[in-house]
Amino acid sequence: MIASKYSWLESVANPPKMIIQAIALGKLNTNEVVGPGSNPVIMQLAKEADVTDIYKDDDMAWCALAMTVIALRAGKDVPFTKWDRLRAHSFIQFGSQVEEPMFGDVCVFSRPNGFHVAIYVGEDDECYHICGGNQGNQFDVIRIAKDRLLQARRPVYSTGQPESVKKIFLEATGNVSNDEA
C-alpha cells in the first residue's frame, strides 16, 4: 500500500498514465508472502508480463516486473526479452534519457549487487521519492539517495507530454532506503 503521506498523488491533474497505473497497483495488497507461497497479485503481474515460465515465486526480485506491467497497462512499448522484463537495468533502454527526473519518469538506481527501478514522484534536497515494487518487499513510495541514480528515462508521450511532468519538491521525511530487496 502506498503510504498516506503520498495520498496527494491521486489528486494530481492530468497525471502521466504510468502514475495512474502505479497508484492502482499500490492500492492492491501487493506485499510478498513470507515463507512458502506467493502473493497472487504479484503472480498475476508475472502472467501479465508473460514471464510465468521463468518467474516462479515472489521471493524473486520483482521491481522490474512491476514496472513492466505498469508500462504495459499505460500503453507504453516494452520491447524487452522475457528475462529483461525481470531486470531493473533493462529500463535503461526504456523511453528516452533525460538529465533530471520529473514526475512520472522511470528511474534506474544502483544498489548492492544489482539495480532497482521505480517511478519518480518527487524529491527533497538529498533523495528522490520513488513509487515501485519490491521496496521493502512491498509496493510503496520510498526515498533513495540522489547519488544512486544511474539514469532517468522519460516515457514516450504520443499526444504530448502532460503538464504534470515537472519537478516535485517534497519534505525530507521517512527513512532512506539502502537496498530495495
matplotlib code that plots the C-alpha trace (Angstrom):
import matplotlib.pyplot as plt

x = [0.0, 1.2, 1.7, -1.0, 1.5, 1.5, -2.3, -1.9, -0.8, -4.5, -5.4, -2.8, -4.4, -3.6, -1.1, 1.1, -0.6, 2.2, 1.5, -2.2, -1.3, 1.2, -1.4, -3.8, -1.2, -0.3, -3.9, -3.8, -2.4, 1.0, 3.3, 5.5, 4.3, 6.8, 7.9, 6.3, 3.7, 3.4, 1.1, -1.4, -1.3, 2.4, 2.0, -0.7, 1.9, 4.1, 1.2, 0.5, 4.2, 4.2, 7.0, 5.3, 7.7, 10.7, 9.1, 8.1, 7.5, 7.6, 10.9, 12.4, 13.1, 10.0, 10.7, 11.2, 8.2, 6.0, 7.5, 6.9, 3.3, 2.8, 4.3, 2.2, -1.0, -0.2, 0.2, 4.0, 6.2, 8.3, 10.4, 12.4, 13.0, 11.3, 14.4, 14.8, 11.3, 12.7, 15.8, 15.8, 18.8, 16.8, 14.8, 17.9, 16.5, 13.0, 11.7, 14.3, 17.1, 16.6, 19.2, 17.0, 13.9, 10.5, 7.0, 6.3, 9.8, 11.3, 14.5, 17.1, 19.3, 22.3, 22.0, 24.3, 24.8, 22.3, 19.9, 16.4, 13.7, 10.8, 8.8, 9.8, 7.0, 9.1, 12.4, 13.9, 17.4, 19.1, 16.7, 14.3, 10.9, 10.0, 7.0, 7.5, 7.5, 9.9, 10.6, 10.8, 9.1, 6.0, 4.7, 5.2, 6.9, 10.4, 13.3, 16.6, 19.7, 20.2, 23.8, 22.5, 20.6, 22.1, 19.7, 16.3, 14.1, 11.0, 8.2, 7.2, 4.0, 2.1, -0.3, 2.2, 3.8, 1.3, 1.7, 2.1, 5.6, 7.7, 9.9, 8.0, 9.6, 8.6, 9.6, 12.5, 10.5, 11.0, 13.9, 16.3, 16.5, 19.9, 18.8, 15.4, 15.1]
y = [0.0, 3.5, 5.5, 8.0, 10.9, 10.3, 10.3, 13.6, 11.5, 10.7, 14.3, 15.4, 17.0, 15.2, 12.7, 10.6, 7.2, 5.4, 7.2, 6.3, 2.6, 2.8, 4.2, 1.5, -1.2, 0.5, 0.2, -3.6, -5.9, -6.0, -7.5, -10.5, -13.6, -14.5, -18.1, -20.7, -19.4, -16.3, -13.3, -13.9, -10.2, -10.5, -13.8, -12.1, -9.4, -12.2, -13.5, -10.1, -9.7, -13.1, -14.5, -17.2, -19.8, -18.1, -16.1, -18.8, -17.1, -13.7, -14.3, -13.4, -9.6, -8.0, -4.3, -4.7, -7.0, -4.3, -1.6, -3.8, -4.2, -0.5, 0.4, -2.2, -1.1, 2.5, 1.6, 2.0, -0.1, -2.6, -4.3, -6.4, -10.1, -12.2, -12.2, -8.4, -7.9, -9.1, -7.0, -3.4, -2.5, -3.2, 0.0, 1.9, 1.1, 2.5, 5.8, 8.5, 9.6, 12.8, 14.7, 15.2, 13.1, 14.6, 13.4, 10.1, 9.4, 5.9, 5.9, 3.2, 3.1, 1.2, -1.0, -3.5, -6.4, -5.0, -2.4, -1.1, 0.6, 2.7, 5.9, 9.4, 11.1, 13.8, 14.8, 16.5, 18.0, 14.6, 12.0, 11.0, 9.8, 6.8, 4.6, 1.0, -2.7, -4.7, -1.8, -3.3, -6.4, -4.4, -1.8, 1.6, 5.0, 5.2, 7.7, 6.8, 9.0, 11.0, 9.8, 6.3, 7.3, 5.7, 7.1, 8.7, 7.8, 9.7, 7.6, 8.5, 10.6, 10.2, 13.1, 15.5, 15.5, 16.1, 19.4, 17.4, 16.2, 18.6, 18.7, 18.0, 19.1, 17.2, 17.2, 15.0, 12.7, 8.9, 6.6, 6.5, 3.1, 1.5, -1.8, -2.3, -6.1]
z = [0.0, -0.8, 2.5, 3.3, 3.1, -0.6, -1.0, -2.9, -5.9, -6.5, -7.0, -9.5, -12.5, -15.8, -14.4, -16.7, -17.4, -15.7, -12.5, -12.8, -13.2, -10.3, -8.0, -9.0, -8.3, -5.0, -3.8, -4.0, -1.3, -3.1, -0.5, -0.7, 1.2, 3.9, 3.7, 1.3, -1.1, -3.2, -3.3, -6.1, -7.0, -7.7, -9.6, -11.7, -12.6, -13.9, -16.0, -17.5, -18.3, -19.9, -17.7, -15.7, -17.2, -15.5, -12.6, -10.1, -6.8, -5.1, -3.5, -6.8, -7.3, -8.8, -9.2, -12.9, -13.2, -11.6, -13.8, -16.9, -16.1, -15.2, -18.6, -20.5, -18.7, -19.6, -23.3, -23.4, -25.6, -23.6, -26.3, -23.8, -23.8, -21.1, -19.0, -19.4, -18.1, -14.8, -14.8, -13.5, -15.6, -18.8, -18.2, -19.3, -22.8, -22.0, -23.4, -23.8, -21.4, -19.5, -17.5, -14.4, -13.5, -13.2, -12.2, -13.9, -15.2, -14.7, -12.6, -12.6, -9.5, -8.4, -5.3, -3.6, -6.1, -8.6, -9.7, -8.9, -11.0, -9.9, -10.9, -9.7, -7.7, -6.1, -4.4, -1.4, -1.2, -0.8, -2.1, -4.8, -3.7, -5.9, -6.3, -7.2, -6.4, -4.2, -2.0, 1.5, -0.1, -1.0, -3.4, -1.9, -2.1, -0.6, -0.6, -2.4, -2.2, -5.4, -5.9, -6.6, -9.7, -12.8, -15.3, -15.6, -18.6, -19.9, -21.4, -24.9, -24.9, -28.2, -27.5, -25.9, -22.5, -19.6, -17.8, -14.6, -15.8, -13.7, -10.7, -7.4, -4.2, -1.0, 2.7, 3.6, 5.9, 6.3, 6.2, 3.2, 1.6, 1.1, -0.5, -2.1, -1.9]

ax = plt.figure().add_subplot(projection="3d")
ax.plot(x, y, z, "-o")
ax.set_aspect("equal")
plt.show()
